[in-house]
């Protein structure tokens, strides 16, 4: 496929030498970069803040957040962080003051799920069980992807009031297997959902009515809608983790980012190659966002090899400590 849109890696001078396990990334109104990490060498801080050029500014969330996954920033520059392990969402001021908590910390919902293994979910629940990511409308409404231990999308009001939830475990239309990423179309508040292990994007209206399904997506992890384009990060199928449904080695799709036409679903660009260690490529693309210049920031998670994963069984192109877990890209031409 010849890309209609073209991207190049943009230089960014990070002042942090170690940025492992960058689960989510977002920018504020000044293009300051906020990212979440679950491995915090030298900081012990789950949310790190840098200026637009990558200079470290400050961090927050220590002692509150146990497992920072996704995050988003609203029009007031308030920061919403999904704590997957504590089963809630924390709202912070831009400087890290805790403003509100959505959900009951440390109390996952009862839906039959064992150890946040999505294959054991018996039914969905309107409260949280290991949620993953979040996005916010221009009006301040929150949409939460609750997908590791639940199969649900939750809609909350600006003041934290639960409005509606939808979705059930399965692979039929409107059902989910790992609701992992979520993105709002600011033009009409359509909700784009990364249905990761069903390898598709499902598009809903603001009330949860199903509008479209995009197939042939390689384990999508995050999604961002900006004007006429939809940006998707894909974990691919070289990484075997989180009780996935496919058998390791049966498919070889690599991690990448793709850009689609919002109106037609047509693929317009791919970012990344099969060599995850190459410049501008990915091993585990996990989060993304766009700044005010429409530059694309892509984050990656990193998990030690001795842990629960199998990657690149042939031993080629495996990740290294030098591989950046946060990269920036810009449109060319």
Secondary structure as GFF3:
##gff-version 3
##sequence-region A 1 333
A	DSSP	beta_strand	7	10	.	.	.	ID=ss1
A	DSSP	beta_strand	22	27	.	.	.	ID=ss2
A	DSSP	beta_strand	33	37	.	.	.	ID=ss3
A	DSSP	beta_strand	47	50	.	.	.	ID=ss4
A	DSSP	beta_strand	56	60	.	.	.	ID=ss5
A	DSSP	beta_strand	68	73	.	.	.	ID=ss6
A	DSSP	beta_strand	79	83	.	.	.	ID=ss7
A	DSSP	beta_strand	88	92	.	.	.	ID=ss8
A	DSSP	beta_strand	98	102	.	.	.	ID=ss9
A	DSSP	three_ten_helix	118	120	.	.	.	ID=ss10
A	DSSP	beta_strand	133	136	.	.	.	ID=ss11
A	DSSP	beta_strand	142	146	.	.	.	ID=ss12
A	DSSP	beta_strand	152	156	.	.	.	ID=ss13
A	DSSP	beta_strand	162	166	.	.	.	ID=ss14
A	DSSP	beta_strand	179	184	.	.	.	ID=ss15
A	DSSP	beta_strand	191	195	.	.	.	ID=ss16
A	DSSP	three_ten_helix	196	198	.	.	.	ID=ss17
A	DSSP	beta_strand	200	204	.	.	.	ID=ss18
A	DSSP	beta_strand	210	214	.	.	.	ID=ss19
A	DSSP	beta_strand	220	226	.	.	.	ID=ss20
A	DSSP	beta_strand	229	234	.	.	.	ID=ss21
A	DSSP	beta_strand	239	240	.	.	.	ID=ss22
A	DSSP	beta_strand	256	261	.	.	.	ID=ss23
A	DSSP	beta_strand	267	271	.	.	.	ID=ss24
A	DSSP	beta_strand	285	290	.	.	.	ID=ss25
A	DSSP	beta_strand	296	300	.	.	.	ID=ss26
A	DSSP	beta_strand	310	311	.	.	.	ID=ss27
A	DSSP	beta_strand	326	331	.	.	.	ID=ss28
###
